[in-house]
Amino acid sequence: MLRMETKDRDAKRILVVDDEKDTFEMIATLLELEGYKVFPAFSGSEAMRFLEVERQGTSETETPVDLILLDLMLGDEDGRDICRKIKEDEKMKFIPVIILTVRASLQDKIDVLNLGADDYLTKPFINEELLAKVRVMLRIKDLHDELKREKDKNILLTQALEQRYSFGNILGKNT
């Protein structure tokens, strides 16, 4: 399913879920020109299968992809259901999801954002706006990942200290 090979193994991985192949091609080209690895899913079920396979190949602290661009109106499943499944999954809930859809009503936007989507962009969109939103979401995810790594490091340091010193010794008591 890999859309593009790149020499940069650190390139951000973006899953584009859209049942319109022309729309996917346009988005993929735009993202690839920016150096991102793009993975296609042309249905909700294909997106969930891809995420499941990819998550099996990642460590506990990694996510299957760095960002998901998700159309709301897919042939087999509503994008809202896909978004909900992603946000309810412990390993995937911090993957940013940007909704890309022709649905422009304020209520649609509010509903999807309340489900856990991180941003919303109405089709047709301006390329520069999509790229700006992608960069913002990836920056936020990078910060989240860095905080998670630091938290994990602090937990390991605390455990090492607890093993080395008993709580009583820290308080100056003999144990």
N, C-alpha and C positions, 0 to 999 in steps of 0.2 A: 503493500500500500504506500510505500515511500514515494512521495511526489518528486523529491529532488535530493540528489546527493551533494554534499558540500564537504570541503576539506576541513572546515571548522566544526569540530565535534561539539563545540560549545554553542552552536547556533541554536536559537530559541525554536522550540517545536510548537507549531500551531496546527490544531485540528480544525478544518473548515467543514462544517456540516451544512450542506445545501443540496436540495434535489435538482436544482437547475444547473446542468453541466456548464453552460455558458457563463453563468454567474460565478461558479467555482473557478473556472479558468481565468477569468478576469481578476478575481481576488488572489488566486494563487500566483499569477504573474506579478502582480503588484507586491505581494509579500516576498516572493523569491528575489525580486530585484533589490529588496532591502536586506537580503541575506538570511531570511528565515527559512527553516525547514517546514514544508507544508505537507500535511497529510489530508487526503480527501475522505469524506464519508458522504454518500449520496442519499442516505436514509438514517432515521433515528436508530434502527436496529444495527445498521452497519457501524455507526458511531459508538454504540455501547459495546459491540464486539471488539472493535479496535481498542477502545480504552481498557477493556478487560485483558486482552492479550498483552498490551503494552505495560499494564501495571504489574503483570507477572514477571516482567523483566527488569523491574526497578527495585531499588532498595526501599526500606521502610520510610526513609525520609524523602525520597524522590516521588514526583508525580509523573503520570504517563505522558503528559504534554504540559507545556507552559501556559497555553492559552487556548480557548475554544471560541470560535466564531460560529454561532448557531442560528440558523433560520428557524422561525417559528412554525411556518407552514410546510411541513415535510409530507411526503406521500404516505408513509406508513404510520407515523406517530407524530403527535403534536410536540413541537419544540419545548413547550412548557414542561411536559412530562420528562423529557431528556434533561432539562435544566434541573428539575426537582431531584431526579435520580443522582445526578452528579453532586448536587449540594448536600444530599443526605448521606453520601458515601464518605466515611472518615478519611480515606486516603485521597479523595479527589475534591473535597469540599472547598479547598483553597485554590483550586485552578480557576483563574478568572474566566468568566463567560460573558462575551459581548453578543447581544442579540442583534441580528441583521434581518430586517423584515420589511415588507411593504406596509404592514399594519402600522398606522400612524396615530391612532387615537390615544389620547392621554390616559384613558383607562387601561388600554393594553400595556402601555409603558409602566404604569404604576403596578399592575398585576404581576408582570414579569420581574420587575425589580424587587417586589415583595417576596417573590419565590426564591430570590437569591442571585438573580443575574446581576452582574457587576456594572454593566452599561448597556445602552440601547442605541441603535443607529438605524434610521429609516432608509430603505432603498427607494429610489436611487440615492446614493450617497456621494459625497465629494471624497475622492481618493485621499487627499491630504488629511481630512478629518478622520477617516478610518485609520490611517497610519499613526496619527497623533494618539488616538484612543488605544491602539495596540501598544504603542510605546509606554503610555501611562500605566496600562494594566500590567505589562511586563515589569516595569519598574516597581510597582507595588508588590508583585509576586516575588521579585528578587529581595526586597526588604523583608517580606514575611519569611522567606526561606532563610535569610541571614539571621533573623531573630530566632527561628526554630533551631538553627545550628548552635547559636550561642546558648540557648536554653538547655539543649542536650548536653553541651559542654559543661555548663554549670551543674547539671544533675550529676554527671560523672565525677566532677571535682568534689561535690558534696558527699557523694557515696565514698569516694576515696578517703576524704577526711574523716568521715564517720567510722570507716574501718580502721583507720590509723589511731584515732583518738576516740575514746568513749565520751559521751555527752558529759559525764561527771568530771572528766579531766579538763574539759573546756571551761567548766565553771570553777575549776580550782579545787574540786573535791577528789578525794582518793576513792577509787573503785576497785 
